[in-house]
Amino acid sequence: MSYYSYKQFFRVVFWVSWILMLRWTLQVTSSQISATTSLSLRSGLETLRRRFRITTFGLRRGGCGRRHYFGMTTGEAATASPRQSFASSDHLRHVESMAQLPSGAGKISHLNAVILGETLASEENDLVFPSQDFSRQALVSSPEQYRKMYERSIQDPAGFWSEIASQFYWKEKWDPEVYNENIDVRKGTVKFEWFKGASTNISYNALDRNIEAGNGGKVAIYWEGNEPGDDEQLTYAELLEKVCQLANYLKHVGVRKGAAVVIYLPMLMELLISMLACARIGAVHSVVFAGFSAESLAQRIIDCKPKVVITCNAVRRGPKAIHLKDIVDSAINESVKSGVPVGLCLTFENQSAMKREDTKWQEGRDVWWQDVVPQFPTKCAVEWVDAEDPLFLLYTSGSTGKPKGVLHTTGGYMVYTATTFKYAFDHKPSDIYWCTADCGWITGHSYVTYGPLLNGATVVVFEGAPNYPNSGRCWDIVDKYKVTLFYTAPTLVRSLMREGDEYVTRYHRKSLRVLGSVGEPINPSAWRWFYNVVGDSRCPISDTWWQTETGGFMITPLPGAWPQKPGSATFPFFGVQPVIVDEKGNEIEGECSGYLCIKKSWPGAFRTLYGDHERYQTTYFKPFAGYYFTGDGCSRDKDGYFWLTGRVDDVINVSGHRIGTAEVESALVSHPHCAEAAVVGVEHEIKGQSIYAFVSLVEGVSYSEGIRKSLILAVRNQIGAFAAPDKIHWAPALPKTRSGKIMRRILRKIASGQLDELGDTSTLADPNVVDQLIALSDC
Ligand code: WTA
């Protein structure tokens, strides 16, 4: 081939390859273009469908206002609609993200849903989704995120909790084990230990640590007195100073690490100060709700033998003044008689309720707080305690007449209350938090004092009554302090709901972000009112299920993570493994009802009943060996949501207060005219449950209004006004089996008027008793 032929040949090859390359490139690009076009067309169609609520995917516009329905079953969802087709739709984005429920139960099979911002119209709308905006800013913003964290907390509790614990200050770290447990009575003594060997101080972590982080000037407490306009506030730095002064005083009078201090105070700042001061010096506080009677207070004093009782002279709740010091005086007199003298009664002068001069005084024993505490230095060295050293005792009702001294220790409780508070309320540093509970109950311990302050939160503390001077007081306080997180009890929700919406709607409430409920199951209609009216359909509700014994939340919504069902506490918190068991203690899977138990320990769990580890084991760990038994009934629906159904033991939950039937019975039989008493709980519109007492009188005494009143008074005197029976039902005799056991099932039916559901009465020693009781129903 000549030179020219070669040249010609290469020119042809060059051009042919160039043309082929160009064609190939064009082909690729055009296929991409056509793919892109078809995608955008598809998504455009999707948008159109969505905008006009075309029902192809089971989505239609509800006929009633702004309700949306998504009514597919699991199977249909999988075949009829590809998941990505809902990607940009607001609430359906959440539906999609809920493809797998946190419980692992699978897809939600049937949804009637609204999204935050929309009104929950009726019973049909049983799911409330977090809005995109809420979820985006939430600490846990999706079921996936929850699931990852939850799985880690179960698979590697030591790693999960020690990472969280590292955010706190420990003088010495735990070593080497993070936790150690035996929950199974069959394997020996029940024992839970978390972070043992580590030393820390909860008061230091709640105050000094926050101040060192630069928050000394942040308001720790906004205190609102009983009278509107009566208020005070303390920054973290100021609170620390007050805590140190009291801690120094307590040390001065001989209170040492491990010693008990009884605190009988209303919701004054001094109550929180007292708790934190005890914790600072390693003393064990035992707060007694200031609604308990002298006898109940005496019982608690006798049990833990405190060196000091801290109280105030009086308190105003609403228009009423209550002379607390008088109650303390008779309690101490009682305890002295039982061989337990109290050397010192530190009394805060609550000037707005009572003057010093009018207060009964015992020289040598009684000391005015204002006379001594401010003289002490505002700095006080911290007593470093072991993580497993006791932090506090809190007495709670059980199925016998003797209250149980629930004992919590320091490290695990600290980590657990702080973490549950943070996630369940989605707490942010800018939040203003108000919990209406009293520090006399566990809610006040964990979620007025410790949990919030450990998070550096600003807490509103309210001394007064929620309906004083009128039923709008709560919302007045919400507006005054721009409260963002509001935590209360269903009983308060129901009582305010009864007063009418106008008490709520006349206030702004725009600051509210998250609402919370605790103490008893919240009925869906109260939930709906709380959500629609109080929260303007804008705020998720954290319905937190837990107990004095658990220290912190166990089953609770994480408000940005998954949809809520009115009345359900939803899913377990990190590290908590709830199980539902049948009578024989077998775990039941899936949709079911039974007894709620917990598998495995969690950091906030109580460690014992003070002075009675045997009772601790018998009450909580023997009924279903291998588990902690909560005493609650529970069901789980097909989507894995937990629904608490109330106590299954002899405990009544009145306005969220736990009261043992045996305690009320023993108060009644202490009355000289009472031969026998049996107490049951009946449903109550506002209080959740009310106390219904069947009373037999001694021979020769006849029923009278006077005796009825004095019986009720006996309960008020022995326990407190909150435990007074609503009804005394005269009983010539009580329905008993031949072995002498009272058949409470029958009494419950009679009390609630379900006379056609009395069941088999043939096993009674005397079946006629039932007719006699029914005949006396209206007396
Ligand atoms: C009940 C209060 C349903 C339950 C924190 C439990 C609840 C008892 C809820 C503990 C809730 C508490 N839903 N029931 N969100 N929260 N309970 O020890 O019966 O005073 O066993 O602790 O209250 O009452 P305690």
Residues whose N, C-alpha, C, O or C-beta is under 5 A from the ligand:
A	BS01	WTA	I442 S517 V518 G519 E520 P521 I522 D543 T544 W545 W546 Q547 T548 E549 T630 D632 L644 G646 R647 G656 R658
